[in-house]
Amino acid sequence: MSKPKSTRKVGDKEALSVGTQIRGSAQKLGLVAALIRGKPVGDAMNILAFSTKGMAIDARKVLASAIANAENNHNLDVDSLIVSEASVGKSIVMKRFATRGRGKSTRILKPFSRLRIVVREQEEA
């Protein structure tokens, strides 16, 4: 007896990829996600490749994974894909301590973020 098969979390013409532990704040990753939201995947890959923001490297990996999932797992046409959703959330926070003067210490927070990218096959108009 196995578990029942889980339902798809996205539509029939959609593919999903999630980056769960991307090192950096959700605010910085959100700025990069806003650059590609609603764009065709070819344009989005170029935007991320030539972006000066450091978070664009990890966002590009997640987008490439979503494109590969669409092509290999769902048999979607890569040339007609658009980024239908790029959502960002918080993940874990590593807490470290730094020594300060007079025997005191302060807390250093090292946040991680989540990035969820959904690509959708665009209908021919």
N, CA, C and O atoms as a GROMACS GRO file, in nm:
protein
  500
    1MET      N    1   0.084  -0.116   0.000
    1MET     CA    2   0.000   0.000   0.000
    1MET      C    3   0.090   0.124   0.000
    1MET      O    4   0.174   0.142   0.088
    2SER      N    5   0.069   0.205  -0.098
    2SER     CA    6   0.147   0.328  -0.106
    2SER      C    7   0.053   0.448  -0.092
    2SER      O    8  -0.069   0.435  -0.092
    3LYS      N    9   0.115   0.562  -0.079
    3LYS     CA   10   0.036   0.684  -0.069
    3LYS      C   11  -0.033   0.711  -0.200
    3LYS      O   12   0.018   0.675  -0.306
    4PRO      N   13  -0.150   0.774  -0.196
    4PRO     CA   14  -0.215   0.812  -0.322
    4PRO      C   15  -0.133   0.919  -0.393
    4PRO      O   16  -0.065   1.000  -0.330
    5LYS      N   17  -0.140   0.918  -0.524
    5LYS     CA   18  -0.064   1.013  -0.603
    5LYS      C   19  -0.113   1.154  -0.576
    5LYS      O   20  -0.233   1.179  -0.575
    6SER      N   21  -0.019   1.245  -0.552
    6SER     CA   22  -0.057   1.382  -0.521
    6SER      C   23  -0.101   1.454  -0.648
    6SER      O   24  -0.054   1.424  -0.758
    7THR      N   25  -0.190   1.548  -0.631
    7THR     CA   26  -0.240   1.623  -0.745
    7THR      C   27  -0.136   1.725  -0.789
    7THR      O   28  -0.050   1.765  -0.711
    8ARG      N   29  -0.145   1.764  -0.914
    8ARG     CA   30  -0.051   1.865  -0.966
    8ARG      C   31  -0.079   2.000  -0.903
    8ARG      O   32  -0.195   2.038  -0.885
    9LYS      N   33   0.027   2.072  -0.869
    9LYS     CA   34   0.011   2.202  -0.807
    9LYS      C   35   0.001   2.315  -0.910
    9LYS      O   36  -0.026   2.430  -0.875
   10VAL      N   37   0.023   2.281  -1.037
   10VAL     CA   38   0.012   2.378  -1.145
   10VAL      C   39  -0.077   2.321  -1.254
   10VAL      O   40  -0.115   2.204  -1.249
   11GLY      N   41  -0.111   2.404  -1.353
   11GLY     CA   42  -0.202   2.362  -1.458
   11GLY      C   43  -0.138   2.264  -1.557
   11GLY      O   44  -0.022   2.227  -1.543
   12ASP      N   45  -0.219   2.225  -1.657
   12ASP     CA   46  -0.173   2.126  -1.754
   12ASP      C   47  -0.063   2.181  -1.845
   12ASP      O   48   0.027   2.106  -1.884
   13LYS      N   49  -0.069   2.306  -1.878
   13LYS     CA   50   0.028   2.367  -1.969
   13LYS      C   51   0.136   2.443  -1.892
   13LYS      O   52   0.194   2.538  -1.945
   14GLU      N   53   0.162   2.404  -1.768
   14GLU     CA   54   0.257   2.476  -1.684
   14GLU      C   55   0.361   2.380  -1.626
   14GLU      O   56   0.336   2.261  -1.611
   15ALA      N   57   0.476   2.434  -1.594
   15ALA     CA   58   0.582   2.359  -1.527
   15ALA      C   59   0.637   2.445  -1.414
   15ALA      O   60   0.634   2.568  -1.421
   16LEU      N   61   0.688   2.379  -1.311
   16LEU     CA   62   0.724   2.446  -1.186
   16LEU      C   63   0.866   2.411  -1.148
   16LEU      O   64   0.913   2.300  -1.172
   17SER      N   65   0.935   2.507  -1.087
   17SER     CA   66   1.065   2.481  -1.027
   17SER      C   67   1.078   2.569  -0.904
   17SER      O   68   1.036   2.685  -0.904
   18VAL      N   69   1.136   2.513  -0.798
   18VAL     CA   70   1.148   2.586  -0.672
   18VAL      C   71   1.293   2.579  -0.625
   18VAL      O   72   1.352   2.472  -0.615
   19GLY      N   73   1.349   2.695  -0.595
   19GLY     CA   74   1.478   2.702  -0.528
   19GLY      C   75   1.453   2.727  -0.382
   19GLY      O   76   1.405   2.835  -0.345
   20THR      N   77   1.484   2.630  -0.297
   20THR     CA   78   1.439   2.638  -0.158
   20THR      C   79   1.534   2.712  -0.066
   20THR      O   80   1.488   2.780   0.026
   21GLN      N   81   1.664   2.703  -0.088
   21GLN     CA   82   1.756   2.769   0.003
   21GLN      C   83   1.858   2.849  -0.076
   21GLN      O   84   1.970   2.805  -0.100
   22ILE      N   85   1.815   2.968  -0.118
   22ILE     CA   86   1.900   3.060  -0.191
   22ILE      C   87   1.956   3.160  -0.091
   22ILE      O   88   1.880   3.228  -0.022
   23ARG      N   89   2.087   3.168  -0.084
   23ARG     CA   90   2.153   3.250   0.017
   23ARG      C   91   2.140   3.397  -0.018
   23ARG      O   92   2.198   3.443  -0.117
   24GLY      N   93   2.065   3.471   0.061
   24GLY     CA   94   2.042   3.613   0.041
   24GLY      C   95   1.903   3.649   0.088
   24GLY      O   96   1.819   3.562   0.109
   25SER      N   97   1.878   3.777   0.103
   25SER     CA   98   1.750   3.820   0.157
   25SER      C   99   1.639   3.810   0.052
   25SER      O  100   1.665   3.814  -0.068
   26ALA      N  101   1.518   3.796   0.100
   26ALA     CA  102   1.402   3.786   0.011
   26ALA      C  103   1.379   3.917  -0.063
   26ALA      O  104   1.328   3.917  -0.175
   27GLN      N  105   1.415   4.027  -0.001
   27GLN     CA  106   1.397   4.157  -0.066
   27GLN      C  107   1.486   4.169  -0.190
   27GLN      O  108   1.440   4.217  -0.294
   28LYS      N  109   1.610   4.127  -0.180
   28LYS     CA  110   1.701   4.134  -0.294
   28LYS      C  111   1.658   4.037  -0.404
   28LYS      O  112   1.666   4.071  -0.522
   29LEU      N  113   1.614   3.919  -0.366
   29LEU     CA  114   1.568   3.822  -0.465
   29LEU      C  115   1.439   3.868  -0.532
   29LEU      O  116   1.416   3.839  -0.649
   30GLY      N  117   1.355   3.939  -0.457
   30GLY     CA  118   1.231   3.991  -0.513
   30GLY      C  119   1.254   4.093  -0.622
   30GLY      O  120   1.176   4.102  -0.718
   31LEU      N  121   1.361   4.172  -0.610
   31LEU     CA  122   1.394   4.268  -0.714
   31LEU      C  123   1.430   4.199  -0.844
   31LEU      O  124   1.395   4.246  -0.952
   32VAL      N  125   1.501   4.087  -0.834
   32VAL     CA  126   1.540   4.010  -0.953
   32VAL      C  127   1.418   3.940  -1.012
   32VAL      O  128   1.403   3.934  -1.134
   33ALA      N  129   1.331   3.886  -0.926
   33ALA     CA  130   1.212   3.816  -0.975
   33ALA      C  131   1.119   3.911  -1.049
   33ALA      O  132   1.052   3.871  -1.144
   34ALA      N  133   1.115   4.037  -1.007
   34ALA     CA  134   1.029   4.134  -1.074
   34ALA      C  135   1.078   4.165  -1.216
   34ALA      O  136   0.999   4.205  -1.302
   35LEU      N  137   1.207   4.146  -1.241
   35LEU     CA  138   1.262   4.172  -1.374
   35LEU      C  139   1.210   4.073  -1.478
   35LEU      O  140   1.195   4.109  -1.595
   36ILE      N  141   1.182   3.949  -1.437
   36ILE     CA  142   1.148   3.844  -1.535
   36ILE      C  143   1.001   3.807  -1.536
   36ILE      O  144   0.957   3.731  -1.623
   37ARG      N  145   0.924   3.857  -1.443
   37ARG     CA  146   0.783   3.819  -1.432
   37ARG      C  147   0.706   3.861  -1.557
   37ARG      O  148   0.707   3.979  -1.593
   38GLY      N  149   0.640   3.765  -1.623
   38GLY     CA  150   0.558   3.794  -1.741
   38GLY      C  151   0.634   3.797  -1.872
   38GLY      O  152   0.573   3.823  -1.976
   39LYS      N  153   0.764   3.772  -1.871
   39LYS     CA  154   0.845   3.779  -1.992
   39LYS      C  155   0.856   3.640  -2.057
   39LYS      O  156   0.841   3.539  -1.988
   40PRO      N  157   0.883   3.634  -2.189
   40PRO     CA  158   0.916   3.506  -2.250
   40PRO      C  159   1.046   3.451  -2.192
   40PRO      O  160   1.133   3.529  -2.151
   41VAL      N  161   1.060   3.319  -2.187
   41VAL     CA  162   1.174   3.261  -2.116
   41VAL      C  163   1.307   3.294  -2.182
   41VAL      O  164   1.408   3.305  -2.111
   42GLY      N  165   1.312   3.310  -2.312
   42GLY     CA  166   1.437   3.348  -2.377
   42GLY      C  167   1.482   3.487  -2.334
   42GLY      O  168   1.600   3.509  -2.305
   43ASP      N  169   1.387   3.580  -2.330
   43ASP     CA  170   1.419   3.715  -2.284
   43ASP      C  171   1.457   3.714  -2.136
   43ASP      O  172   1.549   3.786  -2.096
   44ALA      N  173   1.387   3.634  -2.057
   44ALA     CA  174   1.415   3.629  -1.914
   44ALA      C  175   1.555   3.572  -1.887
   44ALA      O  176   1.624   3.621  -1.798
   45MET      N  177   1.596   3.471  -1.962
   45MET     CA  178   1.731   3.416  -1.945
   45MET      C  179   1.837   3.520  -1.982
   45MET      O  180   1.940   3.528  -1.915
   46ASN      N  181   1.813   3.598  -2.087
   46ASN     CA  182   1.908   3.703  -2.124
   46ASN      C  183   1.914   3.814  -2.020
   46ASN      O  184   2.022   3.864  -1.989
   47ILE      N  185   1.799   3.852  -1.966
   47ILE     CA  186   1.796   3.955  -1.863
   47ILE      C  187   1.877   3.910  -1.742
   47ILE      O  188   1.954   3.988  -1.686
   48LEU      N  189   1.859   3.785  -1.701
   48LEU     CA  190   1.931   3.734  -1.584
   48LEU      C  191   2.080   3.714  -1.613
   48LEU      O  192   2.163   3.734  -1.525
   49ALA      N  193   2.113   3.676  -1.737
   49ALA     CA  194   2.253   3.653  -1.770
   49ALA      C  195   2.334   3.782  -1.767
   49ALA      O  196   2.450   3.782  -1.729
   50PHE      N  197   2.272   3.893  -1.806
   50PHE     CA  198   2.344   4.019  -1.814
   50PHE      C  199   2.310   4.115  -1.700
   50PHE      O  200   2.349   4.231  -1.705
   51SER      N  201   2.240   4.068  -1.600
   51SER     CA  202   2.208   4.152  -1.485
   51SER      C  203   2.331   4.165  -1.396
   51SER      O  204   2.410   4.072  -1.384
   52THR      N  205   2.345   4.280  -1.334
   52THR     CA  206   2.459   4.303  -1.244
   52THR      C  207   2.429   4.257  -1.102
   52THR      O  208   2.519   4.257  -1.017
   53LYS      N  209   2.307   4.218  -1.075
   53LYS     CA  210   2.270   4.175  -0.940
   53LYS      C  211   2.319   4.033  -0.914
   53LYS      O  212   2.309   3.945  -1.000
   54GLY      N  213   2.370   4.011  -0.794
   54GLY     CA  214   2.425   3.881  -0.760
   54GLY      C  215   2.321   3.771  -0.750
   54GLY      O  216   2.350   3.655  -0.778
   55MET      N  217   2.200   3.806  -0.711
   55MET     CA  218   2.093   3.707  -0.697
   55MET      C  219   2.046   3.655  -0.832
   55MET      O  220   1.975   3.554  -0.838
   56ALA      N  221   2.083   3.722  -0.941
   56ALA     CA  222   2.041   3.679  -1.074
   56ALA      C  223   2.102   3.544  -1.111
   56ALA      O  224   2.044   3.471  -1.191
   57ILE      N  225   2.217   3.510  -1.053
   57ILE     CA  226   2.281   3.382  -1.083
   57ILE      C  227   2.194   3.266  -1.036
   57ILE      O  228   2.168   3.171  -1.110
   58ASP      N  229   2.148   3.274  -0.911
   58ASP     CA  230   2.063   3.168  -0.857
   58ASP      C  231   1.925   3.167  -0.922
   58ASP      O  232   1.868   3.060  -0.945
   59ALA      N  233   1.871   3.285  -0.954
   59ALA     CA  234   1.742   3.291  -1.020
   59ALA      C  235   1.750   3.230  -1.160
   59ALA      O  236   1.654   3.168  -1.206
   60ARG      N  237   1.862   3.247  -1.227
   60ARG     CA  238   1.881   3.190  -1.360
   60ARG      C  239   1.884   3.037  -1.354
   60ARG      O  240   1.832   2.970  -1.443
   61LYS      N  241   1.945   2.982  -1.248
   61LYS     CA  242   1.948   2.836  -1.232
   61LYS      C  243   1.808   2.780  -1.211
   61LYS      O  244   1.774   2.676  -1.266
   62VAL      N  245   1.727   2.849  -1.131
   62VAL     CA  246   1.591   2.802  -1.106
   62VAL      C  247   1.507   2.812  -1.233
   62VAL      O  248   1.428   2.722  -1.262
   63LEU      N  249   1.525   2.921  -1.309
   63LEU     CA  250   1.451   2.936  -1.435
   63LEU      C  251   1.492   2.829  -1.535
   63LEU      O  252   1.408   2.775  -1.606
   64ALA      N  253   1.622   2.798  -1.542
   64ALA     CA  254   1.668   2.692  -1.633
   64ALA      C  255   1.609   2.558  -1.594
   64ALA      O  256   1.578   2.476  -1.680
   65SER      N  257   1.595   2.534  -1.465
   65SER     CA  258   1.534   2.410  -1.417
   65SER      C  259   1.387   2.403  -1.456
   65SER      O  260   1.338   2.296  -1.494
   66ALA      N  261   1.316   2.516  -1.445
   66ALA     CA  262   1.175   2.518  -1.483
   66ALA      C  263   1.158   2.492  -1.633
   66ALA      O  264   1.064   2.423  -1.674
   67ILE      N  265   1.249   2.546  -1.714
   67ILE     CA  266   1.243   2.523  -1.859
   67ILE      C  267   1.269   2.376  -1.890
   67ILE      O  268   1.202   2.317  -1.974
   68ALA      N  269   1.368   2.318  -1.822
   68ALA     CA  270   1.399   2.176  -1.844
   68ALA      C  271   1.284   2.087  -1.798
   68ALA      O  272   1.254   1.987  -1.863
   69ASN      N  273   1.218   2.123  -1.688
   69ASN     CA  274   1.102   2.046  -1.643
   69ASN      C  275   0.990   2.053  -1.746
   69ASN      O  276   0.923   1.953  -1.773
   70ALA      N  277   0.969   2.171  -1.804
   70ALA     CA  278   0.862   2.187  -1.904
   70ALA      C  279   0.890   2.102  -2.026
   70ALA      O  280   0.799   2.041  -2.083
   71GLU      N  281   1.016   2.099  -2.068
   71GLU     CA  282   1.051   2.027  -2.190
   71GLU      C  283   1.052   1.876  -2.169
   71GLU      O  284   0.997   1.802  -2.251
   72ASN      N  285   1.113   1.829  -2.060
   72ASN     CA  286   1.134   1.686  -2.041
   72ASN      C  287   1.020   1.615  -1.971
   72ASN      O  288   0.988   1.501  -2.004
   73ASN      N  289   0.957   1.681  -1.874
   73ASN     CA  290   0.853   1.614  -1.796
   73ASN      C  291   0.712   1.639  -1.848
   73ASN      O  292   0.625   1.554  -1.829
   74HIS      N  293   0.689   1.754  -1.913
   74HIS     CA  294   0.553   1.790  -1.952
   74HIS      C  295   0.536   1.807  -2.102
   74HIS      O  296   0.427   1.840  -2.149
   75ASN      N  297   0.644   1.785  -2.179
   75ASN     CA  298   0.640   1.791  -2.326
   75ASN      C  299   0.583   1.923  -2.378
   75ASN      O  300   0.499   1.924  -2.468
   76LEU      N  301   0.629   2.034  -2.321
   76LEU     CA  302   0.585   2.166  -2.365
   76LEU      C  303   0.687   2.223  -2.462
   76LEU      O  304   0.805   2.188  -2.458
   77ASP      N  305   0.641   2.312  -2.550
   77ASP     CA  306   0.728   2.376  -2.648
   77ASP      C  307   0.806   2.488  -2.580
   77ASP      O  308   0.747   2.582  -2.526
   78VAL      N  309   0.939   2.478  -2.581
   78VAL     CA  310   1.025   2.572  -2.509
   78VAL      C  311   1.015   2.713  -2.568
   78VAL      O  312   1.024   2.811  -2.496
   79ASP      N  313   0.996   2.722  -2.702
   79ASP     CA  314   0.994   2.852  -2.766
   79ASP      C  315   0.870   2.934  -2.732
   79ASP      O  316   0.871   3.056  -2.750
   80SER      N  317   0.764   2.870  -2.685
   80SER     CA  318   0.642   2.944  -2.655
   80SER      C  319   0.616   2.957  -2.504
   80SER      O  320   0.504   2.985  -2.463
   81LEU      N  321   0.719   2.937  -2.423
   81LEU     CA  322   0.702   2.948  -2.277
   81LEU      C  323   0.718   3.091  -2.230
   81LEU      O  324   0.801   3.166  -2.282
   82ILE      N  325   0.637   3.129  -2.132
   82ILE     CA  326   0.652   3.258  -2.065
   82ILE      C  327   0.658   3.233  -1.914
   82ILE      O  328   0.609   3.131  -1.865
   83VAL      N  329   0.719   3.326  -1.842
   83VAL     CA  330   0.727   3.316  -1.696
   83VAL      C  331   0.596   3.370  -1.641
   83VAL      O  332   0.575   3.491  -1.636
   84SER      N  333   0.507   3.280  -1.601
   84SER     CA  334   0.377   3.324  -1.553
   84SER      C  335   0.379   3.363  -1.406
   84SER      O  336   0.296   3.443  -1.362
   85GLU      N  337   0.472   3.306  -1.330
   85GLU     CA  338   0.477   3.338  -1.187
   85GLU      C  339   0.622   3.330  -1.141
   85GLU      O  340   0.694   3.236  -1.175
   86ALA      N  341   0.664   3.428  -1.063
   86ALA     CA  342   0.794   3.427  -0.998
   86ALA      C  343   0.774   3.485  -0.859
   86ALA      O  344   0.774   3.607  -0.841
   87SER      N  345   0.756   3.398  -0.762
   87SER     CA  346   0.725   3.444  -0.626
   87SER      C  347   0.840   3.412  -0.533
   87SER      O  348   0.912   3.314  -0.550
   88VAL      N  349   0.857   3.498  -0.433
   88VAL     CA  350   0.969   3.491  -0.342
   88VAL      C  351   0.916   3.484  -0.199
   88VAL      O  352   0.817   3.548  -0.166
   89GLY      N  353   0.983   3.404  -0.116
   89GLY     CA  354   0.947   3.395   0.024
   89GLY      C  355   1.070   3.375   0.110
   89GLY      O  356   1.180   3.350   0.060
   90LYS      N  357   1.051   3.385   0.240
   90LYS     CA  358   1.161   3.365   0.333
   90LYS      C  359   1.182   3.217   0.360
   90LYS      O  360   1.088   3.138   0.356
   91SER      N  361   1.307   3.182   0.388
   91SER     CA  362   1.341   3.048   0.430
   91SER      C  363   1.407   3.059   0.567
   91SER      O  364   1.366   3.143   0.648
   92ILE      N  365   1.506   2.978   0.595
   92ILE     CA  366   1.569   2.981   0.725
   92ILE      C  367   1.660   3.103   0.739
   92ILE      O  368   1.691   3.170   0.641
   93VAL      N  369   1.701   3.131   0.863
   93VAL     CA  370   1.797   3.237   0.892
   93VAL      C  371   1.905   3.179   0.980
   93VAL      O  372   1.878   3.131   1.090
   94MET      N  373   2.030   3.183   0.931
   94MET     CA  374   2.142   3.141   1.015
   94MET      C  375   2.176   3.256   1.109
   94MET      O  376   2.182   3.372   1.067
   95LYS      N  377   2.200   3.224   1.234
   95LYS     CA  378   2.233   3.327   1.332
   95LYS      C  379   2.376   3.306   1.378
   95LYS      O  380   2.414   3.197   1.420
   96ARG      N  381   2.454   3.412   1.369
   96ARG     CA  382   2.594   3.410   1.411
   96ARG      C  383   2.618   3.525   1.507
   96ARG      O  384   2.537   3.618   1.515
   97PHE      N  385   2.728   3.519   1.580
   97PHE     CA  386   2.760   3.625   1.674
   97PHE      C  387   2.896   3.685   1.639
   97PHE      O  388   2.988   3.613   1.601
   98ALA      N  389   2.907   3.816   1.651
   98ALA     CA  390   3.032   3.887   1.629
   98ALA      C  391   3.071   3.955   1.759
   98ALA      O  392   2.987   4.015   1.827
   99THR      N  393   3.196   3.946   1.793
   99THR     CA  394   3.242   4.009   1.917
   99THR      C  395   3.254   4.159   1.896
   99THR      O  396   3.291   4.206   1.789
  100ARG      N  397   3.221   4.233   2.002
  100ARG     CA  398   3.229   4.379   2.000
  100ARG      C  399   3.314   4.425   2.117
  100ARG      O  400   3.368   4.344   2.193
  101GLY      N  401   3.324   4.551   2.129
  101GLY     CA  402   3.408   4.606   2.236
  101GLY      C  403   3.348   4.584   2.374
  101GLY      O  404   3.227   4.565   2.388
  102ARG      N  405   3.433   4.589   2.475
  102ARG     CA  406   3.395   4.582   2.616
  102ARG      C  407   3.325   4.450   2.650
  102ARG      O  408   3.236   4.447   2.735
  103GLY      N  409   3.365   4.342   2.584
  103GLY     CA  410   3.315   4.210   2.619
  103GLY      C  411   3.174   4.181   2.573
  103GLY      O  412   3.111   4.087   2.622
  104LYS      N  413   3.123   4.258   2.480
  104LYS     CA  414   2.987   4.236   2.432
  104LYS      C  415   2.990   4.168   2.297
  104LYS      O  416   3.096   4.153   2.236
  105SER      N  417   2.872   4.125   2.250
  105SER     CA  418   2.860   4.065   2.117
  105SER      C  419   2.729   4.109   2.054
  105SER      O  420   2.635   4.147   2.123
  106THR      N  421   2.726   4.103   1.924
  106THR     CA  422   2.604   4.135   1.850
  106THR      C  423   2.569   4.019   1.760
  106THR      O  424   2.654   3.937   1.725
  107ARG      N  425   2.444   4.012   1.723
  107ARG     CA  426   2.395   3.904   1.639
  107ARG      C  427   2.407   3.941   1.492
  107ARG      O  428   2.375   4.054   1.454
  108ILE      N  429   2.453   3.848   1.411
  108ILE     CA  430   2.456   3.863   1.266
  108ILE      C  431   2.354   3.765   1.208
  108ILE      O  432   2.359   3.646   1.238
  109LEU      N  433   2.263   3.815   1.126
  109LEU     CA  434   2.160   3.732   1.064
  109LEU      C  435   2.199   3.706   0.919
  109LEU      O  436   2.226   3.800   0.844
  110LYS      N  437   2.200   3.581   0.880
  110LYS     CA  438   2.232   3.544   0.742
  110LYS      C  439   2.110   3.475   0.682
  110LYS      O  440   2.093   3.354   0.698
  111PRO      N  441   2.026   3.551   0.613
  111PRO     CA  442   1.898   3.496   0.566
  111PRO      C  443   1.912   3.412   0.440
  111PRO      O  444   2.005   3.429   0.360
  112PHE      N  445   1.817   3.320   0.425
  112PHE     CA  446   1.800   3.240   0.304
  112PHE      C  447   1.661   3.268   0.248
  112PHE      O  448   1.571   3.308   0.323
  113SER      N  449   1.642   3.248   0.118
  113SER     CA  450   1.514   3.277   0.054
  113SER      C  451   1.469   3.159  -0.030
  113SER      O  452   1.546   3.068  -0.061
  114ARG      N  453   1.341   3.162  -0.067
  114ARG     CA  454   1.282   3.064  -0.158
  114ARG      C  455   1.238   3.135  -0.284
  114ARG      O  456   1.188   3.248  -0.278
  115LEU      N  457   1.255   3.070  -0.398
  115LEU     CA  458   1.210   3.125  -0.526
  115LEU      C  459   1.128   3.018  -0.596
  115LEU      O  460   1.175   2.907  -0.617
  116ARG      N  461   1.006   3.054  -0.633
  116ARG     CA  462   0.916   2.962  -0.703
  116ARG      C  463   0.886   3.021  -0.839
  116ARG      O  464   0.827   3.128  -0.850
  117ILE      N  465   0.926   2.949  -0.945
  117ILE     CA  466   0.904   2.996  -1.081
  117ILE      C  467   0.813   2.898  -1.154
  117ILE      O  468   0.838   2.777  -1.157
  118VAL      N  469   0.707   2.951  -1.213
  118VAL     CA  470   0.614   2.872  -1.294
  118VAL      C  471   0.619   2.926  -1.435
  118VAL      O  472   0.598   3.045  -1.459
  119VAL      N  473   0.648   2.837  -1.530
  119VAL     CA  474   0.646   2.874  -1.672
  119VAL      C  475   0.522   2.813  -1.737
  119VAL      O  476   0.482   2.701  -1.704
  120ARG      N  477   0.461   2.888  -1.828
  120ARG     CA  478   0.338   2.846  -1.891
  120ARG      C  479   0.354   2.853  -2.043
  120ARG      O  480   0.418   2.944  -2.096
  121GLU      N  481   0.295   2.756  -2.112
  121GLU     CA  482   0.297   2.758  -2.257
  121GLU      C  483   0.193   2.856  -2.306
  121GLU      O  484   0.075   2.845  -2.273
  122GLN      N  485   0.238   2.952  -2.384
  122GLN     CA  486   0.149   3.057  -2.432
  122GLN      C  487   0.066   3.006  -2.550
  122GLN      O  488   0.119   2.943  -2.641
  123GLU      N  489  -0.062   3.034  -2.546
  123GLU     CA  490  -0.149   2.991  -2.656
  123GLU      C  491  -0.122   3.077  -2.779
  123GLU      O  492  -0.097   3.197  -2.768
  124GLU      N  493  -0.125   3.014  -2.894
  124GLU     CA  494  -0.103   3.088  -3.019
  124GLU      C  495  -0.224   3.175  -3.047
  124GLU      O  496  -0.337   3.128  -3.045
  125ALA      N  497  -0.200   3.303  -3.074
  125ALA     CA  498  -0.310   3.397  -3.096
  125ALA      C  499  -0.339   3.415  -3.243
  125ALA      O  500  -0.428   3.491  -3.279
   0.00000   0.00000   0.00000
